[in-house]
Amino acid sequence: MKRLPKLVGYAAIWSAVGQTPKDGYWKRFACGAFGHSTDFDDVKALWQHDHACCVAFNGYGSRSGSVKLWEDGRGLAFEIEPREDADWIDGIISEVRAGRVRGISTGHEPLEGRVDTLSSGLAVYTVRRARLLEISLIYDPLFRETSVRLVEPPAAKAEPGAASAVIYYELHGARFAPSRSGSAVVIC
């Protein structure tokens, strides 16, 4: 069984303003906008908001993947373990690896919001509370500050006497490898 990389990043960044107006207003999410929903079990991870292309969903065994969501001081973070039972998942992983998938979009139902006027005079609809329905990997997200990156699965343990593999870690675009002393060295 092949092991797919996890997809991690942010589906929303608090107070970031969208790139184009929607419904006559620019849009942003207030800190904790999804926090009243303590149970994210029904949230799916989709490809381009297409329900026929479900990357992961909870509750149907490990082959269906999983979606973990949590809020922190920066925004709505996620970790997706893609489903293993769809041949097209490899293509999505390749698109993310190549950098063509630039972010995440949320499918949500606004429950509470208000129009704020910024010091620049820009009228912004601030979503204060919303029910999250799905997150989507997307080529051109409304919020450019969202992110997605791959976390490769750990290498299989080597048999005694076999050559050891170098494990690389990626953090904000830089690659690191452990040195003999245990500290990390940057790989360019």
KOLTITOR-921955 format. One record per residue: residue in one letter; x, y, z of N, C-alpha, C in turn. Coordinates in steps of 0.05 Angstrom, whole numbers, plus 5000, padded with zeros to 4 digits. Example, Ala and Ser with C-alpha at 12.3 -4.5 7.8 and 13.67 -1.06 7.14 Angstrom:
BEGIN
A, 5264, 4886, 5156, 5246, 4910, 5156, 5264, 4934, 5156
S, 5257, 4955, 5142, 5273, 4979, 5143, 5258, 5001, 5157
This chain:
BEGIN
M, 5017, 4976, 5000, 5000, 5000, 5000, 5018, 5025, 5000
K, 5013, 5043, 4981, 5029, 5067, 4980, 5020, 5086, 5002
R, 5038, 5102, 5012, 5032, 5122, 5032, 5033, 5150, 5019
L, 5011, 5163, 5020, 5009, 5190, 5008, 5018, 5211, 5028
P, 5028, 5234, 5018, 5035, 5255, 5036, 5010, 5269, 5047
K, 5013, 5281, 5071, 4991, 5296, 5082, 4992, 5324, 5070
L, 4969, 5337, 5069, 4967, 5365, 5060, 4961, 5381, 5085
V, 4977, 5402, 5090, 4974, 5418, 5114, 4974, 5448, 5106
G, 4963, 5465, 5122, 4964, 5493, 5117, 4941, 5508, 5132
Y, 4933, 5530, 5120, 4912, 5547, 5131, 4890, 5551, 5111
A, 4865, 5546, 5119, 4842, 5550, 5102, 4831, 5578, 5104
A, 4837, 5591, 5126, 4829, 5619, 5130, 4850, 5633, 5147
I, 4856, 5658, 5142, 4874, 5675, 5158, 4857, 5698, 5169
W, 4857, 5700, 5195, 4840, 5721, 5208, 4847, 5749, 5197
S, 4827, 5764, 5191, 4829, 5792, 5183, 4841, 5797, 5155
A, 4850, 5775, 5141, 4859, 5779, 5114, 4836, 5786, 5096
V, 4839, 5806, 5079, 4818, 5815, 5061, 4820, 5801, 5034
G, 4798, 5790, 5024, 4797, 5777, 4998, 4807, 5794, 4976
Q, 4815, 5781, 4954, 4827, 5795, 4931, 4807, 5810, 4913
T, 4782, 5800, 4913, 4761, 5813, 4897, 4736, 5815, 4913
P, 4719, 5835, 4907, 4694, 5838, 4922, 4674, 5815, 4915
K, 4659, 5807, 4935, 4637, 5788, 4931, 4612, 5801, 4941
D, 4591, 5799, 4926, 4565, 5810, 4934, 4567, 5840, 4941
G, 4585, 5855, 4928, 4587, 5883, 4932, 4606, 5892, 4954
Y, 4617, 5872, 4969, 4636, 5879, 4991, 4661, 5862, 4988
W, 4682, 5873, 4999, 4706, 5857, 5003, 4700, 5840, 5028
K, 4714, 5818, 5032, 4707, 5800, 5053, 4731, 5792, 5070
R, 4726, 5787, 5095, 4747, 5776, 5113, 4733, 5760, 5136
F, 4749, 5745, 5150, 4740, 5729, 5173, 4750, 5741, 5198
A, 4733, 5744, 5218, 4742, 5753, 5245, 4755, 5730, 5259
C, 4773, 5736, 5277, 4786, 5715, 5293, 4766, 5697, 5307
G, 4768, 5672, 5302, 4750, 5653, 5315, 4723, 5650, 5301
A, 4721, 5657, 5276, 4695, 5657, 5262, 4683, 5629, 5261
F, 4699, 5608, 5261, 4688, 5581, 5260, 4687, 5568, 5288
G, 4697, 5582, 5309, 4701, 5571, 5335, 4677, 5560, 5349
H, 4653, 5570, 5343, 4629, 5559, 5356, 4624, 5531, 5346
S, 4635, 5523, 5323, 4632, 5496, 5313, 4655, 5479, 5324
T, 4651, 5468, 5348, 4673, 5453, 5360, 4675, 5425, 5347
D, 4656, 5417, 5331, 4656, 5391, 5318, 4658, 5395, 5288
F, 4681, 5389, 5277, 4686, 5392, 5248, 4683, 5365, 5234
D, 4670, 5346, 5246, 4669, 5319, 5234, 4656, 5317, 5207
D, 4637, 5334, 5201, 4623, 5333, 5175, 4637, 5349, 5153
V, 4659, 5362, 5159, 4673, 5378, 5139, 4689, 5360, 5120
K, 4685, 5365, 5094, 4700, 5349, 5074, 4722, 5367, 5062
A, 4742, 5354, 5051, 4763, 5367, 5036, 4757, 5360, 5006
L, 4754, 5381, 4990, 4746, 5377, 4962, 4768, 5388, 4944
W, 4766, 5381, 4918, 4783, 5392, 4897, 4766, 5412, 4882
Q, 4773, 5438, 4883, 4760, 5459, 4867, 4730, 5461, 4873
H, 4721, 5456, 4898, 4693, 5457, 4907, 4676, 5437, 4892
D, 4688, 5416, 4881, 4673, 5395, 4867, 4667, 5372, 4886
H, 4642, 5368, 4892, 4634, 5346, 4911, 4639, 5318, 4899
A, 4642, 5317, 4873, 4649, 5291, 4860, 4679, 5285, 4863
C, 4695, 5305, 4872, 4724, 5301, 4876, 4730, 5306, 4905
C, 4722, 5288, 4922, 4726, 5290, 4951, 4754, 5279, 4957
V, 4771, 5296, 4967, 4799, 5289, 4973, 4800, 5273, 4999
A, 4783, 5280, 5018, 4782, 5266, 5044, 4756, 5273, 5058
F, 4746, 5254, 5074, 4723, 5259, 5091, 4725, 5240, 5114
N, 4714, 5248, 5136, 4716, 5232, 5161, 4693, 5212, 5163
G, 4698, 5191, 5179, 4677, 5173, 5187, 4672, 5148, 5171
Y, 4688, 5143, 5151, 4683, 5119, 5134, 4707, 5101, 5132
G, 4724, 5100, 5152, 4747, 5083, 5151, 4771, 5098, 5140
S, 4795, 5086, 5144, 4820, 5099, 5137, 4823, 5104, 5107
R, 4811, 5088, 5090, 4814, 5092, 5061, 4800, 5117, 5052
S, 4782, 5128, 5068, 4769, 5153, 5060, 4785, 5178, 5069
G, 4807, 5173, 5082, 4824, 5195, 5090, 4813, 5209, 5115
S, 4824, 5231, 5122, 4814, 5246, 5145, 4820, 5276, 5142
V, 4803, 5292, 5155, 4806, 5321, 5155, 4807, 5330, 5184
K, 4829, 5342, 5192, 4831, 5353, 5219, 4832, 5383, 5216
L, 4816, 5397, 5232, 4815, 5427, 5231, 4816, 5438, 5259
W, 4830, 5460, 5262, 4831, 5474, 5288, 4837, 5503, 5283
E, 4829, 5520, 5302, 4834, 5548, 5301, 4857, 5555, 5319
D, 4874, 5573, 5310, 4895, 5584, 5327, 4896, 5614, 5324
G, 4916, 5627, 5334, 4918, 5656, 5333, 4921, 5667, 5305
R, 4929, 5650, 5286, 4933, 5659, 5258, 4909, 5655, 5241
G, 4895, 5633, 5245, 4872, 5627, 5228, 4861, 5599, 5232
L, 4848, 5588, 5211, 4837, 5561, 5212, 4857, 5543, 5199
A, 4870, 5526, 5215, 4890, 5508, 5205, 4878, 5481, 5198
F, 4891, 5466, 5180, 4881, 5440, 5173, 4904, 5420, 5168
E, 4896, 5395, 5170, 4914, 5372, 5162, 4896, 5352, 5148
I, 4903, 5346, 5123, 4887, 5327, 5107, 4904, 5302, 5102
E, 4893, 5279, 5108, 4905, 5254, 5099, 4887, 5245, 5076
P, 4897, 5247, 5051, 4881, 5241, 5028, 4871, 5212, 5027
R, 4848, 5209, 5015, 4837, 5182, 5012, 4854, 5166, 4993
E, 4855, 5140, 4997, 4872, 5123, 4981, 4857, 5108, 4959
D, 4831, 5111, 4958, 4815, 5095, 4940, 4806, 5109, 4914
A, 4820, 5131, 4908, 4814, 5146, 4883, 4840, 5151, 4867
D, 4840, 5141, 4843, 4864, 5143, 4826, 4872, 5172, 4820
W, 4854, 5190, 4819, 4860, 5218, 4812, 4873, 5233, 4834
I, 4875, 5223, 4859, 4889, 5236, 4881, 4918, 5242, 4874
D, 4931, 5223, 4860, 4960, 5228, 4852, 4963, 5253, 4836
G, 4944, 5259, 4818, 4945, 5283, 4802, 4943, 5308, 4819
I, 4926, 5307, 4839, 4923, 5330, 4857, 4949, 5334, 4873
I, 4960, 5313, 4883, 4986, 5314, 4898, 5007, 5326, 4880
S, 5008, 5318, 4854, 5027, 5329, 4835, 5023, 5359, 4831
E, 4998, 5368, 4829, 4992, 5397, 4826, 5002, 5413, 4850
V, 4998, 5402, 4874, 5007, 5416, 4898, 5038, 5416, 4899
R, 5050, 5394, 4893, 5079, 5392, 4893, 5091, 5411, 4873
A, 5079, 5415, 4850, 5089, 5433, 4829, 5084, 5463, 4836
G, 5068, 5468, 4856, 5063, 5496, 4864, 5040, 5509, 4849
R, 5025, 5493, 4833, 5003, 5505, 4818, 4978, 5510, 4835
V, 4975, 5494, 4856, 4953, 5498, 4875, 4962, 5519, 4895
R, 4950, 5543, 4894, 4961, 5565, 4909, 4948, 5570, 4936
G, 4927, 5555, 4942, 4914, 5560, 4968, 4889, 5543, 4972
I, 4873, 5553, 4991, 4849, 5539, 5000, 4826, 5558, 4999
S, 4803, 5548, 4993, 4778, 5563, 4994, 4759, 5549, 5013
T, 4743, 5564, 5027, 4723, 5551, 5045, 4695, 5553, 5033
G, 4680, 5532, 5038, 4652, 5532, 5033, 4639, 5535, 5060
H, 4625, 5556, 5065, 4614, 5562, 5091, 4587, 5576, 5089
E, 4573, 5575, 5111, 4547, 5589, 5114, 4551, 5611, 5135
P, 4551, 5637, 5126, 4554, 5658, 5146, 4530, 5658, 5165
L, 4536, 5660, 5191, 4515, 5661, 5211, 4513, 5689, 5224
E, 4535, 5703, 5224, 4535, 5730, 5236, 4558, 5746, 5223
G, 4552, 5771, 5216, 4572, 5788, 5204, 4564, 5817, 5204
R, 4582, 5833, 5196, 4576, 5862, 5194, 4594, 5875, 5174
V, 4585, 5898, 5164, 4601, 5914, 5146, 4618, 5933, 5162
D, 4644, 5932, 5158, 4663, 5950, 5171, 4675, 5968, 5150
T, 4681, 5993, 5157, 4695, 6011, 5138, 4723, 6014, 5149
L, 4743, 6005, 5133, 4770, 6007, 5141, 4780, 6036, 5139
S, 4803, 6042, 5151, 4814, 6069, 5151, 4819, 6079, 5122
S, 4823, 6059, 5104, 4827, 6066, 5076, 4801, 6074, 5062
G, 4778, 6070, 5076, 4752, 6075, 5063, 4740, 6051, 5051
L, 4754, 6029, 5050, 4744, 6004, 5038, 4722, 5992, 5056
A, 4699, 5985, 5044, 4677, 5972, 5059, 4682, 5942, 5058
V, 4684, 5930, 5081, 4691, 5901, 5083, 4669, 5887, 5099
Y, 4659, 5865, 5089, 4641, 5848, 5104, 4658, 5829, 5121
T, 4655, 5832, 5147, 4670, 5815, 5166, 4652, 5792, 5175
V, 4660, 5768, 5168, 4645, 5744, 5177, 4654, 5739, 5206
R, 4635, 5742, 5224, 4641, 5739, 5253, 4636, 5711, 5262
R, 4616, 5698, 5251, 4610, 5670, 5257, 4601, 5657, 5231
A, 4610, 5632, 5227, 4602, 5617, 5203, 4603, 5587, 5209
R, 4586, 5573, 5195, 4587, 5544, 5196, 4603, 5534, 5172
L, 4625, 5520, 5178, 4642, 5509, 5157, 4630, 5484, 5145
L, 4628, 5484, 5119, 4617, 5461, 5104, 4638, 5444, 5091
E, 4658, 5458, 5079, 4680, 5444, 5065, 4704, 5463, 5062
I, 4727, 5451, 5057, 4750, 5466, 5049, 4759, 5454, 5022
S, 4769, 5471, 5004, 4776, 5462, 4977, 4804, 5470, 4970
L, 4819, 5451, 4959, 4845, 5457, 4947, 4838, 5472, 4921
I, 4851, 5494, 4915, 4842, 5510, 4893, 4866, 5525, 4880
Y, 4864, 5528, 4854, 4885, 5542, 4839, 4887, 5571, 4845
D, 4865, 5585, 4847, 4865, 5614, 4850, 4847, 5622, 4873
P, 4856, 5621, 4898, 4838, 5626, 4920, 4832, 5656, 4923
L, 4808, 5662, 4934, 4800, 5689, 4940, 4819, 5702, 4960
F, 4828, 5686, 4979, 4846, 5696, 5000, 4874, 5684, 4994
R, 4891, 5701, 4983, 4918, 5693, 4976, 4936, 5684, 4999
E, 4928, 5693, 5024, 4944, 5686, 5047, 4940, 5657, 5056
T, 4919, 5644, 5046, 4915, 5615, 5053, 4939, 5599, 5042
S, 4942, 5575, 5052, 4966, 5560, 5044, 4960, 5530, 5044
V, 4976, 5516, 5028, 4975, 5487, 5028, 5003, 5477, 5021
R, 5013, 5457, 5035, 5039, 5445, 5029, 5037, 5415, 5035
L, 5056, 5400, 5025, 5057, 5372, 5029, 5076, 5365, 5052
V, 5068, 5345, 5068, 5086, 5333, 5088, 5088, 5304, 5080
E, 5112, 5297, 5071, 5117, 5269, 5061, 5116, 5250, 5085
P, 5107, 5226, 5081, 5106, 5206, 5102, 5135, 5199, 5110
P, 5139, 5191, 5135, 5166, 5183, 5143, 5176, 5159, 5127
A, 5202, 5158, 5123, 5213, 5135, 5108, 5210, 5110, 5125
A, 5207, 5087, 5112, 5204, 5062, 5126, 5230, 5056, 5141
K, 5227, 5043, 5164, 5251, 5037, 5179, 5268, 5017, 5164
A, 5294, 5023, 5163, 5313, 5006, 5149, 5319, 4980, 5165
E, 5324, 4959, 5151, 5332, 4934, 5164, 5359, 4937, 5176
P, 5366, 4924, 5198, 5393, 4926, 5209, 5414, 4919, 5188
G, 5434, 4936, 5186, 5456, 4932, 5167, 5451, 4945, 5140
A, 5426, 4955, 5135, 5420, 4968, 5109, 5429, 4997, 5111
A, 5434, 5008, 5087, 5442, 5037, 5086, 5419, 5054, 5097
S, 5427, 5074, 5113, 5406, 5091, 5125, 5398, 5112, 5105
A, 5372, 5119, 5105, 5362, 5140, 5087, 5363, 5167, 5102
V, 5368, 5188, 5086, 5367, 5215, 5097, 5338, 5224, 5096
I, 5328, 5234, 5119, 5300, 5244, 5120, 5301, 5274, 5118
Y, 5286, 5285, 5100, 5285, 5314, 5096, 5260, 5325, 5109
Y, 5262, 5349, 5120, 5239, 5363, 5131, 5236, 5389, 5116
E, 5212, 5397, 5112, 5207, 5422, 5098, 5193, 5442, 5116
L, 5202, 5466, 5117, 5190, 5487, 5134, 5192, 5513, 5119
H, 5169, 5524, 5112, 5167, 5550, 5098, 5185, 5550, 5073
G, 5185, 5529, 5058, 5200, 5528, 5033, 5229, 5520, 5035
A, 5240, 5519, 5059, 5268, 5511, 5062, 5269, 5481, 5069
R, 5289, 5467, 5059, 5292, 5438, 5065, 5314, 5435, 5086
F, 5308, 5417, 5105, 5327, 5412, 5126, 5333, 5382, 5128
A, 5356, 5374, 5136, 5363, 5346, 5141, 5378, 5345, 5167
P, 5374, 5323, 5182, 5388, 5321, 5208, 5418, 5317, 5203
S, 5435, 5330, 5219, 5464, 5325, 5217, 5471, 5303, 5237
R, 5495, 5294, 5237, 5504, 5273, 5255, 5501, 5281, 5284
S, 5503, 5307, 5290, 5501, 5317, 5317, 5472, 5318, 5326
G, 5453, 5315, 5308, 5425, 5316, 5315, 5412, 5343, 5308
S, 5428, 5363, 5303, 5416, 5389, 5295, 5409, 5388, 5265
A, 5393, 5406, 5256, 5385, 5406, 5228, 5404, 5424, 5212
V, 5408, 5416, 5187, 5424, 5432, 5168, 5406, 5438, 5145
V, 5409, 5462, 5133, 5393, 5471, 5111, 5403, 5459, 5085
I, 5385, 5448, 5069, 5391, 5437, 5043, 5382, 5457, 5022
C, 5400, 5466, 5005, 5393, 5487, 4985, 5386, 5473, 4958
